[in-house]
């Protein structure tokens, strides 16, 4: 499912216009992104948690040359599914 499919599904299920559904999806994405940039968690009970994790600097290997390289530390977004979501997917 891509963003257009998601908007179409929300339009149908929530009885919104396509424009309203698009605004809602965009607002959700923007809000989650802004919270993660601020270092906050976004917790949706039963669905999951969006959070930022810090990845430590490490050594890696260039697969083409086999040369050892340094990989810098960085922050990365992470999604951890909630219990209810895990159970529904597992069925």
PDB file of N, CA, C and O in Angstrom:
ATOM      1  N   UNK A   1       0.849  -1.174   0.000  1.00  0.00           N
ATOM      2  CA  UNK A   1       0.000   0.000   0.000  1.00  0.00           C
ATOM      3  C   UNK A   1       0.892   1.233   0.000  1.00  0.00           C
ATOM      4  O   UNK A   1       1.809   1.343   0.814  1.00  0.00           O
ATOM      5  N   UNK A   2       0.626   2.149  -0.902  1.00  0.00           N
ATOM      6  CA  UNK A   2       1.369   3.408  -0.927  1.00  0.00           C
ATOM      7  C   UNK A   2       0.475   4.535  -0.385  1.00  0.00           C
ATOM      8  O   UNK A   2      -0.648   4.288   0.053  1.00  0.00           O
ATOM      9  N   UNK A   3       0.983   5.758  -0.420  1.00  0.00           N
ATOM     10  CA  UNK A   3       0.255   6.881   0.170  1.00  0.00           C
ATOM     11  C   UNK A   3      -1.096   7.106  -0.527  1.00  0.00           C
ATOM     12  O   UNK A   3      -2.095   7.375   0.140  1.00  0.00           O
ATOM     13  N   UNK A   4      -1.133   7.000  -1.846  1.00  0.00           N
ATOM     14  CA  UNK A   4      -2.384   7.198  -2.585  1.00  0.00           C
ATOM     15  C   UNK A   4      -3.417   6.136  -2.201  1.00  0.00           C
ATOM     16  O   UNK A   4      -4.603   6.435  -2.065  1.00  0.00           O
ATOM     17  N   UNK A   5      -2.954   4.887  -2.029  1.00  0.00           N
ATOM     18  CA  UNK A   5      -3.850   3.810  -1.609  1.00  0.00           C
ATOM     19  C   UNK A   5      -4.390   4.073  -0.199  1.00  0.00           C
ATOM     20  O   UNK A   5      -5.566   3.842   0.081  1.00  0.00           O
ATOM     21  N   UNK A   6      -3.516   4.556   0.676  1.00  0.00           N
ATOM     22  CA  UNK A   6      -3.915   4.873   2.046  1.00  0.00           C
ATOM     23  C   UNK A   6      -4.969   5.977   2.061  1.00  0.00           C
ATOM     24  O   UNK A   6      -5.959   5.885   2.787  1.00  0.00           O
ATOM     25  N   UNK A   7      -4.755   7.015   1.263  1.00  0.00           N
ATOM     26  CA  UNK A   7      -5.720   8.118   1.173  1.00  0.00           C
ATOM     27  C   UNK A   7      -7.057   7.603   0.656  1.00  0.00           C
ATOM     28  O   UNK A   7      -8.108   7.979   1.177  1.00  0.00           O
ATOM     29  N   UNK A   8      -7.030   6.755  -0.354  1.00  0.00           N
ATOM     30  CA  UNK A   8      -8.266   6.198  -0.911  1.00  0.00           C
ATOM     31  C   UNK A   8      -9.014   5.363   0.130  1.00  0.00           C
ATOM     32  O   UNK A   8     -10.238   5.449   0.230  1.00  0.00           O
ATOM     33  N   UNK A   9      -8.291   4.566   0.894  1.00  0.00           N
ATOM     34  CA  UNK A   9      -8.904   3.719   1.930  1.00  0.00           C
ATOM     35  C   UNK A   9      -9.523   4.577   3.036  1.00  0.00           C
ATOM     36  O   UNK A   9     -10.628   4.294   3.497  1.00  0.00           O
ATOM     37  N   UNK A  10      -8.811   5.620   3.460  1.00  0.00           N
ATOM     38  CA  UNK A  10      -9.330   6.522   4.494  1.00  0.00           C
ATOM     39  C   UNK A  10     -10.554   7.265   3.972  1.00  0.00           C
ATOM     40  O   UNK A  10     -11.525   7.461   4.702  1.00  0.00           O
ATOM     41  N   UNK A  11     -10.505   7.678   2.709  1.00  0.00           N
ATOM     42  CA  UNK A  11     -11.647   8.353   2.092  1.00  0.00           C
ATOM     43  C   UNK A  11     -12.890   7.479   2.179  1.00  0.00           C
ATOM     44  O   UNK A  11     -13.969   7.950   2.538  1.00  0.00           O
ATOM     45  N   UNK A  12     -12.729   6.210   1.848  1.00  0.00           N
ATOM     46  CA  UNK A  12     -13.849   5.267   1.849  1.00  0.00           C
ATOM     47  C   UNK A  12     -14.324   4.951   3.276  1.00  0.00           C
ATOM     48  O   UNK A  12     -15.518   5.024   3.567  1.00  0.00           O
ATOM     49  N   UNK A  13     -13.381   4.600   4.160  1.00  0.00           N
ATOM     50  CA  UNK A  13     -13.731   4.140   5.504  1.00  0.00           C
ATOM     51  C   UNK A  13     -14.242   5.252   6.427  1.00  0.00           C
ATOM     52  O   UNK A  13     -15.138   5.024   7.240  1.00  0.00           O
ATOM     53  N   UNK A  14     -13.674   6.449   6.299  1.00  0.00           N
ATOM     54  CA  UNK A  14     -14.036   7.536   7.212  1.00  0.00           C
ATOM     55  C   UNK A  14     -15.094   8.471   6.626  1.00  0.00           C
ATOM     56  O   UNK A  14     -15.586   9.370   7.310  1.00  0.00           O
ATOM     57  N   UNK A  15     -15.437   8.255   5.367  1.00  0.00           N
ATOM     58  CA  UNK A  15     -16.449   9.113   4.744  1.00  0.00           C
ATOM     59  C   UNK A  15     -15.962  10.530   4.518  1.00  0.00           C
ATOM     60  O   UNK A  15     -16.751  11.474   4.545  1.00  0.00           O
ATOM     61  N   UNK A  16     -14.666  10.684   4.295  1.00  0.00           N
ATOM     62  CA  UNK A  16     -14.088  11.999   4.026  1.00  0.00           C
ATOM     63  C   UNK A  16     -13.925  12.195   2.526  1.00  0.00           C
ATOM     64  O   UNK A  16     -13.975  11.242   1.748  1.00  0.00           O
ATOM     65  N   UNK A  17     -13.729  13.448   2.137  1.00  0.00           N
ATOM     66  CA  UNK A  17     -13.389  13.695   0.743  1.00  0.00           C
ATOM     67  C   UNK A  17     -11.926  13.337   0.551  1.00  0.00           C
ATOM     68  O   UNK A  17     -11.177  13.199   1.519  1.00  0.00           O
ATOM     69  N   UNK A  18     -11.526  13.187  -0.698  1.00  0.00           N
ATOM     70  CA  UNK A  18     -10.129  12.850  -0.981  1.00  0.00           C
ATOM     71  C   UNK A  18      -9.197  13.953  -0.471  1.00  0.00           C
ATOM     72  O   UNK A  18      -8.110  13.668   0.033  1.00  0.00           O
ATOM     73  N   UNK A  19      -9.619  15.190  -0.603  1.00  0.00           N
ATOM     74  CA  UNK A  19      -8.815  16.328  -0.135  1.00  0.00           C
ATOM     75  C   UNK A  19      -8.649  16.289   1.380  1.00  0.00           C
ATOM     76  O   UNK A  19      -7.550  16.506   1.890  1.00  0.00           O
ATOM     77  N   UNK A  20      -9.735  16.014   2.103  1.00  0.00           N
ATOM     78  CA  UNK A  20      -9.673  15.942   3.566  1.00  0.00           C
ATOM     79  C   UNK A  20      -8.786  14.784   4.019  1.00  0.00           C
ATOM     80  O   UNK A  20      -7.992  14.928   4.949  1.00  0.00           O
ATOM     81  N   UNK A  21      -8.925  13.645   3.362  1.00  0.00           N
ATOM     82  CA  UNK A  21      -8.114  12.478   3.719  1.00  0.00           C
ATOM     83  C   UNK A  21      -6.638  12.744   3.449  1.00  0.00           C
ATOM     84  O   UNK A  21      -5.781  12.358   4.244  1.00  0.00           O
ATOM     85  N   UNK A  22      -6.338  13.398   2.338  1.00  0.00           N
ATOM     86  CA  UNK A  22      -4.948  13.737   2.010  1.00  0.00           C
ATOM     87  C   UNK A  22      -4.372  14.678   3.058  1.00  0.00           C
ATOM     88  O   UNK A  22      -3.232  14.507   3.489  1.00  0.00           O
ATOM     89  N   UNK A  23      -5.160  15.673   3.469  1.00  0.00           N
ATOM     90  CA  UNK A  23      -4.705  16.608   4.504  1.00  0.00           C
ATOM     91  C   UNK A  23      -4.461  15.871   5.819  1.00  0.00           C
ATOM     92  O   UNK A  23      -3.488  16.157   6.517  1.00  0.00           O
ATOM     93  N   UNK A  24      -5.333  14.929   6.162  1.00  0.00           N
ATOM     94  CA  UNK A  24      -5.188  14.174   7.409  1.00  0.00           C
ATOM     95  C   UNK A  24      -3.921  13.319   7.383  1.00  0.00           C
ATOM     96  O   UNK A  24      -3.173  13.299   8.361  1.00  0.00           O
ATOM     97  N   UNK A  25      -3.673  12.622   6.289  1.00  0.00           N
ATOM     98  CA  UNK A  25      -2.474  11.782   6.174  1.00  0.00           C
ATOM     99  C   UNK A  25      -1.225  12.654   6.226  1.00  0.00           C
ATOM    100  O   UNK A  25      -0.269  12.325   6.928  1.00  0.00           O
ATOM    101  N   UNK A  26      -1.223  13.758   5.492  1.00  0.00           N
ATOM    102  CA  UNK A  26      -0.066  14.658   5.496  1.00  0.00           C
ATOM    103  C   UNK A  26       0.173  15.248   6.883  1.00  0.00           C
ATOM    104  O   UNK A  26       1.319  15.371   7.315  1.00  0.00           O
ATOM    105  N   UNK A  27      -0.902  15.613   7.583  1.00  0.00           N
ATOM    106  CA  UNK A  27      -0.772  16.171   8.936  1.00  0.00           C
ATOM    107  C   UNK A  27      -0.195  15.130   9.891  1.00  0.00           C
ATOM    108  O   UNK A  27       0.647  15.456  10.728  1.00  0.00           O
ATOM    109  N   UNK A  28      -0.639  13.885   9.772  1.00  0.00           N
ATOM    110  CA  UNK A  28      -0.119  12.812  10.622  1.00  0.00           C
ATOM    111  C   UNK A  28       1.385  12.630  10.384  1.00  0.00           C
ATOM    112  O   UNK A  28       2.167  12.576  11.333  1.00  0.00           O
ATOM    113  N   UNK A  29       1.776  12.537   9.125  1.00  0.00           N
ATOM    114  CA  UNK A  29       3.193  12.341   8.788  1.00  0.00           C
ATOM    115  C   UNK A  29       4.030  13.514   9.299  1.00  0.00           C
ATOM    116  O   UNK A  29       5.098  13.317   9.878  1.00  0.00           O
ATOM    117  N   UNK A  30       3.539  14.722   9.083  1.00  0.00           N
ATOM    118  CA  UNK A  30       4.265  15.919   9.511  1.00  0.00           C
ATOM    119  C   UNK A  30       4.393  15.986  11.032  1.00  0.00           C
ATOM    120  O   UNK A  30       5.450  16.343  11.554  1.00  0.00           O
ATOM    121  N   UNK A  31       3.326  15.646  11.736  1.00  0.00           N
ATOM    122  CA  UNK A  31       3.326  15.684  13.198  1.00  0.00           C
ATOM    123  C   UNK A  31       4.294  14.658  13.779  1.00  0.00           C
ATOM    124  O   UNK A  31       5.049  14.971  14.699  1.00  0.00           O
ATOM    125  N   UNK A  32       4.278  13.439  13.250  1.00  0.00           N
ATOM    126  CA  UNK A  32       5.197  12.398  13.719  1.00  0.00           C
ATOM    127  C   UNK A  32       6.637  12.810  13.420  1.00  0.00           C
ATOM    128  O   UNK A  32       7.514  12.664  14.272  1.00  0.00           O
ATOM    129  N   UNK A  33       6.882  13.318  12.226  1.00  0.00           N
ATOM    130  CA  UNK A  33       8.228  13.752  11.847  1.00  0.00           C
ATOM    131  C   UNK A  33       8.730  14.853  12.771  1.00  0.00           C
ATOM    132  O   UNK A  33       9.863  14.794  13.249  1.00  0.00           O
ATOM    133  N   UNK A  34       7.893  15.861  13.025  1.00  0.00           N
ATOM    134  CA  UNK A  34       8.286  16.972  13.905  1.00  0.00           C
ATOM    135  C   UNK A  34       8.598  16.483  15.318  1.00  0.00           C
ATOM    136  O   UNK A  34       9.560  16.941  15.935  1.00  0.00           O
ATOM    137  N   UNK A  35       7.796  15.561  15.829  1.00  0.00           N
ATOM    138  CA  UNK A  35       8.032  15.022  17.172  1.00  0.00           C
ATOM    139  C   UNK A  35       9.363  14.274  17.221  1.00  0.00           C
ATOM    140  O   UNK A  35      10.121  14.426  18.179  1.00  0.00           O
ATOM    141  N   UNK A  36       9.657  13.465  16.195  1.00  0.00           N
ATOM    142  CA  UNK A  36      10.910  12.716  16.175  1.00  0.00           C
ATOM    143  C   UNK A  36      12.116  13.646  16.067  1.00  0.00           C
ATOM    144  O   UNK A  36      13.152  13.395  16.683  1.00  0.00           O
ATOM    145  N   UNK A  37      11.985  14.716  15.287  1.00  0.00           N
ATOM    146  CA  UNK A  37      13.078  15.693  15.168  1.00  0.00           C
ATOM    147  C   UNK A  37      13.370  16.326  16.527  1.00  0.00           C
ATOM    148  O   UNK A  37      14.524  16.620  16.839  1.00  0.00           O
ATOM    149  N   UNK A  38      12.334  16.535  17.333  1.00  0.00           N
ATOM    150  CA  UNK A  38      12.498  17.104  18.678  1.00  0.00           C
ATOM    151  C   UNK A  38      12.993  16.070  19.688  1.00  0.00           C
ATOM    152  O   UNK A  38      13.275  16.410  20.837  1.00  0.00           O
ATOM    153  N   UNK A  39      13.098  14.806  19.264  1.00  0.00           N
ATOM    154  CA  UNK A  39      13.565  13.755  20.157  1.00  0.00           C
ATOM    155  C   UNK A  39      12.455  13.126  20.985  1.00  0.00           C
ATOM    156  O   UNK A  39      12.731  12.393  21.935  1.00  0.00           O
ATOM    157  N   UNK A  40      11.210  13.400  20.637  1.00  0.00           N
ATOM    158  CA  UNK A  40      10.075  12.859  21.376  1.00  0.00           C
ATOM    159  C   UNK A  40       9.647  11.515  20.801  1.00  0.00           C
ATOM    160  O   UNK A  40       9.927  11.204  19.644  1.00  0.00           O
ATOM    161  N   UNK A  41       8.962  10.721  21.627  1.00  0.00           N
ATOM    162  CA  UNK A  41       8.348   9.472  21.175  1.00  0.00           C
ATOM    163  C   UNK A  41       6.908   9.765  20.776  1.00  0.00           C
ATOM    164  O   UNK A  41       6.271  10.661  21.329  1.00  0.00           O
ATOM    165  N   UNK A  42       6.406   9.005  19.819  1.00  0.00           N
ATOM    166  CA  UNK A  42       4.986   9.062  19.465  1.00  0.00           C
ATOM    167  C   UNK A  42       4.431   7.678  19.757  1.00  0.00           C
ATOM    168  O   UNK A  42       4.767   6.708  19.078  1.00  0.00           O
ATOM    169  N   UNK A  43       3.579   7.596  20.773  1.00  0.00           N
ATOM    170  CA  UNK A  43       3.038   6.308  21.223  1.00  0.00           C
ATOM    171  C   UNK A  43       1.569   6.217  20.835  1.00  0.00           C
ATOM    172  O   UNK A  43       0.755   7.037  21.259  1.00  0.00           O
ATOM    173  N   UNK A  44       1.239   5.226  20.035  1.00  0.00           N
ATOM    174  CA  UNK A  44      -0.141   4.955  19.649  1.00  0.00           C
ATOM    175  C   UNK A  44      -0.487   3.601  20.249  1.00  0.00           C
ATOM    176  O   UNK A  44      -0.137   2.561  19.693  1.00  0.00           O
ATOM    177  N   UNK A  45      -1.175   3.617  21.386  1.00  0.00           N
ATOM    178  CA  UNK A  45      -1.465   2.409  22.144  1.00  0.00           C
ATOM    179  C   UNK A  45      -2.161   1.373  21.252  1.00  0.00           C
ATOM    180  O   UNK A  45      -3.149   1.673  20.580  1.00  0.00           O
ATOM    181  N   UNK A  46      -1.632   0.171  21.263  1.00  0.00           N
ATOM    182  CA  UNK A  46      -2.181  -0.910  20.462  1.00  0.00           C
ATOM    183  C   UNK A  46      -1.602  -0.979  19.057  1.00  0.00           C
ATOM    184  O   UNK A  46      -1.622  -2.038  18.431  1.00  0.00           O
ATOM    185  N   UNK A  47      -1.086   0.139  18.556  1.00  0.00           N
ATOM    186  CA  UNK A  47      -0.519   0.165  17.211  1.00  0.00           C
ATOM    187  C   UNK A  47       0.998   0.089  17.261  1.00  0.00           C
ATOM    188  O   UNK A  47       1.599  -0.798  16.654  1.00  0.00           O
ATOM    189  N   UNK A  48       1.623   1.020  17.986  1.00  0.00           N
ATOM    190  CA  UNK A  48       3.074   0.983  18.099  1.00  0.00           C
ATOM    191  C   UNK A  48       3.659   2.312  18.534  1.00  0.00           C
ATOM    192  O   UNK A  48       2.940   3.258  18.855  1.00  0.00           O
ATOM    193  N   UNK A  49       4.980   2.357  18.535  1.00  0.00           N
ATOM    194  CA  UNK A  49       5.716   3.533  18.981  1.00  0.00           C
ATOM    195  C   UNK A  49       6.742   3.935  17.940  1.00  0.00           C
ATOM    196  O   UNK A  49       7.508   3.107  17.446  1.00  0.00           O
ATOM    197  N   UNK A  50       6.745   5.220  17.613  1.00  0.00           N
ATOM    198  CA  UNK A  50       7.772   5.800  16.757  1.00  0.00           C
ATOM    199  C   UNK A  50       8.765   6.468  17.692  1.00  0.00           C
ATOM    200  O   UNK A  50       8.365   7.222  18.580  1.00  0.00           O
ATOM    201  N   UNK A  51      10.054   6.203  17.507  1.00  0.00           N
ATOM    202  CA  UNK A  51      11.059   6.836  18.355  1.00  0.00           C
ATOM    203  C   UNK A  51      12.366   6.984  17.580  1.00  0.00           C
ATOM    204  O   UNK A  51      12.527   6.441  16.487  1.00  0.00           O
ATOM    205  N   UNK A  52      13.294   7.732  18.174  1.00  0.00           N
ATOM    206  CA  UNK A  52      14.606   7.936  17.570  1.00  0.00           C
ATOM    207  C   UNK A  52      15.617   7.130  18.372  1.00  0.00           C
ATOM    208  O   UNK A  52      15.647   7.202  19.600  1.00  0.00           O
ATOM    209  N   UNK A  53      16.439   6.368  17.676  1.00  0.00           N
ATOM    210  CA  UNK A  53      17.512   5.617  18.329  1.00  0.00           C
ATOM    211  C   UNK A  53      18.847   6.145  17.841  1.00  0.00           C
ATOM    212  O   UNK A  53      18.979   6.577  16.696  1.00  0.00           O
ATOM    213  N   UNK A  54      19.826   6.106  18.715  1.00  0.00           N
ATOM    214  CA  UNK A  54      21.163   6.547  18.333  1.00  0.00           C
ATOM    215  C   UNK A  54      22.003   5.328  17.996  1.00  0.00           C
ATOM    216  O   UNK A  54      22.123   4.397  18.793  1.00  0.00           O
ATOM    217  N   UNK A  55      22.577   5.347  16.814  1.00  0.00           N
ATOM    218  CA  UNK A  55      23.440   4.254  16.381  1.00  0.00           C
ATOM    219  C   UNK A  55      24.883   4.680  16.621  1.00  0.00           C
ATOM    220  O   UNK A  55      25.292   5.761  16.199  1.00  0.00           O
ATOM    221  N   UNK A  56      25.639   3.850  17.285  1.00  0.00           N
ATOM    222  CA  UNK A  56      27.025   4.164  17.610  1.00  0.00           C
ATOM    223  C   UNK A  56      27.904   4.099  16.372  1.00  0.00           C
ATOM    224  O   UNK A  56      27.570   3.446  15.384  1.00  0.00           O
ATOM    225  N   UNK A  57      29.035   4.792  16.447  1.00  0.00           N
ATOM    226  CA  UNK A  57      30.024   4.698  15.377  1.00  0.00           C
ATOM    227  C   UNK A  57      30.572   3.271  15.370  1.00  0.00           C
ATOM    228  O   UNK A  57      30.711   2.644  16.420  1.00  0.00           O
ATOM    229  N   UNK A  58      30.877   2.776  14.195  1.00  0.00           N
ATOM    230  CA  UNK A  58      31.374   1.404  14.090  1.00  0.00           C
ATOM    231  C   UNK A  58      32.237   1.248  12.852  1.00  0.00           C
ATOM    232  O   UNK A  58      32.317   2.139  12.006  1.00  0.00           O
ATOM    233  N   UNK A  59      32.866   0.117  12.773  1.00  0.00           N
ATOM    234  CA  UNK A  59      33.666  -0.185  11.588  1.00  0.00           C
ATOM    235  C   UNK A  59      32.843  -1.075  10.666  1.00  0.00           C
ATOM    236  O   UNK A  59      32.114  -1.958  11.120  1.00  0.00           O
ATOM    237  N   UNK A  60      32.968  -0.833   9.386  1.00  0.00           N
ATOM    238  CA  UNK A  60      32.275  -1.639   8.393  1.00  0.00           C
ATOM    239  C   UNK A  60      33.259  -2.068   7.319  1.00  0.00           C
ATOM    240  O   UNK A  60      34.457  -1.800   7.410  1.00  0.00           O
ATOM    241  N   UNK A  61      32.743  -2.727   6.316  1.00  0.00           N
ATOM    242  CA  UNK A  61      33.599  -3.197   5.241  1.00  0.00           C
ATOM    243  C   UNK A  61      32.956  -2.832   3.908  1.00  0.00           C
ATOM    244  O   UNK A  61      31.771  -3.079   3.685  1.00  0.00           O
ATOM    245  N   UNK A  62      33.756  -2.242   3.031  1.00  0.00           N
ATOM    246  CA  UNK A  62      33.300  -1.927   1.688  1.00  0.00           C
ATOM    247  C   UNK A  62      33.177  -3.255   0.933  1.00  0.00           C
ATOM    248  O   UNK A  62      34.185  -3.930   0.727  1.00  0.00           O
ATOM    249  N   UNK A  63      31.968  -3.644   0.517  1.00  0.00           N
ATOM    250  CA  UNK A  63      31.793  -4.950  -0.117  1.00  0.00           C
ATOM    251  C   UNK A  63      32.500  -5.067  -1.471  1.00  0.00           C
ATOM    252  O   UNK A  63      32.826  -6.170  -1.910  1.00  0.00           O
ATOM    253  N   UNK A  64      32.731  -3.954  -2.115  1.00  0.00           N
ATOM    254  CA  UNK A  64      33.369  -3.975  -3.425  1.00  0.00           C
ATOM    255  C   UNK A  64      34.878  -4.220  -3.319  1.00  0.00           C
ATOM    256  O   UNK A  64      35.451  -4.998  -4.082  1.00  0.00           O
ATOM    257  N   UNK A  65      35.518  -3.523  -2.334  1.00  0.00           N
ATOM    258  CA  UNK A  65      36.978  -3.608  -2.223  1.00  0.00           C
ATOM    259  C   UNK A  65      37.445  -4.441  -1.036  1.00  0.00           C
ATOM    260  O   UNK A  65      38.596  -4.876  -0.997  1.00  0.00           O
ATOM    261  N   UNK A  66      36.558  -4.667  -0.068  1.00  0.00           N
ATOM    262  CA  UNK A  66      36.947  -5.395   1.132  1.00  0.00           C
ATOM    263  C   UNK A  66      37.648  -4.515   2.142  1.00  0.00           C
ATOM    264  O   UNK A  66      38.035  -4.983   3.213  1.00  0.00           O
ATOM    265  N   UNK A  67      37.816  -3.242   1.813  1.00  0.00           N
ATOM    266  CA  UNK A  67      38.501  -2.287   2.680  1.00  0.00           C
ATOM    267  C   UNK A  67      37.656  -1.962   3.912  1.00  0.00           C
ATOM    268  O   UNK A  67      36.438  -1.813   3.807  1.00  0.00           O
ATOM    269  N   UNK A  68      38.304  -1.849   5.089  1.00  0.00           N
ATOM    270  CA  UNK A  68      37.614  -1.474   6.316  1.00  0.00           C
ATOM    271  C   UNK A  68      37.356   0.027   6.283  1.00  0.00           C
ATOM    272  O   UNK A  68      38.241   0.812   5.943  1.00  0.00           O
ATOM    273  N   UNK A  69      36.126   0.418   6.643  1.00  0.00           N
ATOM    274  CA  UNK A  69      35.758   1.830   6.660  1.00  0.00           C
ATOM    275  C   UNK A  69      35.128   2.178   8.004  1.00  0.00           C
ATOM    276  O   UNK A  69      34.651   1.300   8.723  1.00  0.00           O
ATOM    277  N   UNK A  70      35.132   3.463   8.334  1.00  0.00           N
ATOM    278  CA  UNK A  70      34.508   3.941   9.558  1.00  0.00           C
ATOM    279  C   UNK A  70      33.101   4.429   9.219  1.00  0.00           C
ATOM    280  O   UNK A  70      32.910   5.193   8.273  1.00  0.00           O
ATOM    281  N   UNK A  71      32.127   3.983   9.997  1.00  0.00           N
ATOM    282  CA  UNK A  71      30.751   4.427   9.833  1.00  0.00           C
ATOM    283  C   UNK A  71      30.443   5.346  11.007  1.00  0.00           C
ATOM    284  O   UNK A  71      30.576   4.949  12.164  1.00  0.00           O
ATOM    285  N   UNK A  72      30.033   6.569  10.706  1.00  0.00           N
ATOM    286  CA  UNK A  72      29.786   7.571  11.744  1.00  0.00           C
ATOM    287  C   UNK A  72      28.551   7.231  12.573  1.00  0.00           C
ATOM    288  O   UNK A  72      27.646   6.533  12.117  1.00  0.00           O
ATOM    289  N   UNK A  73      28.538   7.744  13.804  1.00  0.00           N
ATOM    290  CA  UNK A  73      27.361   7.616  14.665  1.00  0.00           C
ATOM    291  C   UNK A  73      26.250   8.469  14.068  1.00  0.00           C
ATOM    292  O   UNK A  73      26.514   9.511  13.467  1.00  0.00           O
ATOM    293  N   UNK A  74      25.008   8.026  14.234  1.00  0.00           N
ATOM    294  CA  UNK A  74      23.894   8.811  13.711  1.00  0.00           C
ATOM    295  C   UNK A  74      22.609   8.464  14.455  1.00  0.00           C
ATOM    296  O   UNK A  74      22.524   7.455  15.155  1.00  0.00           O
ATOM    297  N   UNK A  75      21.624   9.320  14.286  1.00  0.00           N
ATOM    298  CA  UNK A  75      20.293   9.078  14.837  1.00  0.00           C
ATOM    299  C   UNK A  75      19.435   8.509  13.708  1.00  0.00           C
ATOM    300  O   UNK A  75      19.569   8.892  12.546  1.00  0.00           O
ATOM    301  N   UNK A  76      18.555   7.590  14.080  1.00  0.00           N
ATOM    302  CA  UNK A  76      17.728   6.932  13.090  1.00  0.00           C
ATOM    303  C   UNK A  76      16.315   6.730  13.644  1.00  0.00           C
ATOM    304  O   UNK A  76      16.162   6.373  14.812  1.00  0.00           O
ATOM    305  N   UNK A  77      15.277   6.953  12.823  1.00  0.00           N
ATOM    306  CA  UNK A  77      13.926   6.691  13.298  1.00  0.00           C
ATOM    307  C   UNK A  77      13.659   5.196  13.380  1.00  0.00           C
ATOM    308  O   UNK A  77      14.192   4.411  12.596  1.00  0.00           O
ATOM    309  N   UNK A  78      12.822   4.814  14.343  1.00  0.00           N
ATOM    310  CA  UNK A  78      12.509   3.404  14.529  1.00  0.00           C
ATOM    311  C   UNK A  78      11.032   3.275  14.883  1.00  0.00           C
ATOM    312  O   UNK A  78      10.479   4.113  15.595  1.00  0.00           O
ATOM    313  N   UNK A  79      10.399   2.217  14.378  1.00  0.00           N
ATOM    314  CA  UNK A  79       9.017   1.913  14.729  1.00  0.00           C
ATOM    315  C   UNK A  79       9.001   0.578  15.443  1.00  0.00           C
ATOM    316  O   UNK A  79       9.547  -0.408  14.948  1.00  0.00           O
ATOM    317  N   UNK A  80       8.371   0.548  16.611  1.00  0.00           N
ATOM    318  CA  UNK A  80       8.228  -0.688  17.375  1.00  0.00           C
ATOM    319  C   UNK A  80       6.739  -1.013  17.417  1.00  0.00           C
ATOM    320  O   UNK A  80       5.970  -0.268  18.024  1.00  0.00           O
ATOM    321  N   UNK A  81       6.315  -2.108  16.785  1.00  0.00           N
ATOM    322  CA  UNK A  81       4.890  -2.436  16.769  1.00  0.00           C
ATOM    323  C   UNK A  81       4.366  -2.774  18.163  1.00  0.00           C
ATOM    324  O   UNK A  81       5.076  -3.348  18.990  1.00  0.00           O
ATOM    325  N   UNK A  82       3.108  -2.406  18.404  1.00  0.00           N
ATOM    326  CA  UNK A  82       2.455  -2.701  19.667  1.00  0.00           C
ATOM    327  C   UNK A  82       1.939  -4.131  19.709  1.00  0.00           C
ATOM    328  O   UNK A  82       1.906  -4.820  18.689  1.00  0.00           O
ATOM    329  N   UNK A  83       1.540  -4.563  20.880  1.00  0.00           N
ATOM    330  CA  UNK A  83       1.083  -5.937  21.101  1.00  0.00           C
ATOM    331  C   UNK A  83      -0.115  -6.280  20.212  1.00  0.00           C
ATOM    332  O   UNK A  83      -0.136  -7.339  19.584  1.00  0.00           O
ATOM    333  N   UNK A  84      -1.109  -5.394  20.157  1.00  0.00           N
ATOM    334  CA  UNK A  84      -2.319  -5.667  19.370  1.00  0.00           C
ATOM    335  C   UNK A  84      -1.986  -5.815  17.885  1.00  0.00           C
ATOM    336  O   UNK A  84      -2.526  -6.694  17.214  1.00  0.00           O
ATOM    337  N   UNK A  85      -1.112  -4.970  17.378  1.00  0.00           N
ATOM    338  CA  UNK A  85      -0.710  -5.053  15.971  1.00  0.00           C
ATOM    339  C   UNK A  85       0.027  -6.354  15.694  1.00  0.00           C
ATOM    340  O   UNK A  85      -0.236  -7.019  14.692  1.00  0.00           O
ATOM    341  N   UNK A  86       0.941  -6.716  16.571  1.00  0.00           N
ATOM    342  CA  UNK A  86       1.688  -7.962  16.413  1.00  0.00           C
ATOM    343  C   UNK A  86       0.750  -9.157  16.376  1.00  0.00           C
ATOM    344  O   UNK A  86       0.907 -10.058  15.552  1.00  0.00           O
ATOM    345  N   UNK A  87      -0.236  -9.157  17.284  1.00  0.00           N
ATOM    346  CA  UNK A  87      -1.176 -10.284  17.358  1.00  0.00           C
ATOM    347  C   UNK A  87      -2.041 -10.383  16.108  1.00  0.00           C
ATOM    348  O   UNK A  87      -2.296 -11.485  15.622  1.00  0.00           O
ATOM    349  N   UNK A  88      -2.500  -9.245  15.579  1.00  0.00           N
ATOM    350  CA  UNK A  88      -3.324  -9.267  14.374  1.00  0.00           C
ATOM    351  C   UNK A  88      -2.541  -9.749  13.165  1.00  0.00           C
ATOM    352  O   UNK A  88      -3.063 -10.506  12.346  1.00  0.00           O
ATOM    353  N   UNK A  89      -1.301  -9.318  13.049  1.00  0.00           N
ATOM    354  CA  UNK A  89      -0.465  -9.718  11.911  1.00  0.00           C
ATOM    355  C   UNK A  89      -0.100 -11.204  12.000  1.00  0.00           C
ATOM    356  O   UNK A  89       0.018 -11.876  10.976  1.00  0.00           O
ATOM    357  N   UNK A  90       0.076 -11.706  13.199  1.00  0.00           N
ATOM    358  CA  UNK A  90       0.490 -13.092  13.402  1.00  0.00           C
ATOM    359  C   UNK A  90      -0.611 -14.102  13.062  1.00  0.00           C
ATOM    360  O   UNK A  90      -0.321 -15.280  12.852  1.00  0.00           O
ATOM    361  N   UNK A  91      -1.855 -13.661  13.007  1.00  0.00           N
ATOM    362  CA  UNK A  91      -2.976 -14.589  12.737  1.00  0.00           C
ATOM    363  C   UNK A  91      -2.961 -15.094  11.318  1.00  0.00           C
ATOM    364  O   UNK A  91      -3.829 -15.877  10.933  1.00  0.00           O
TER     365      UNK A  91
END
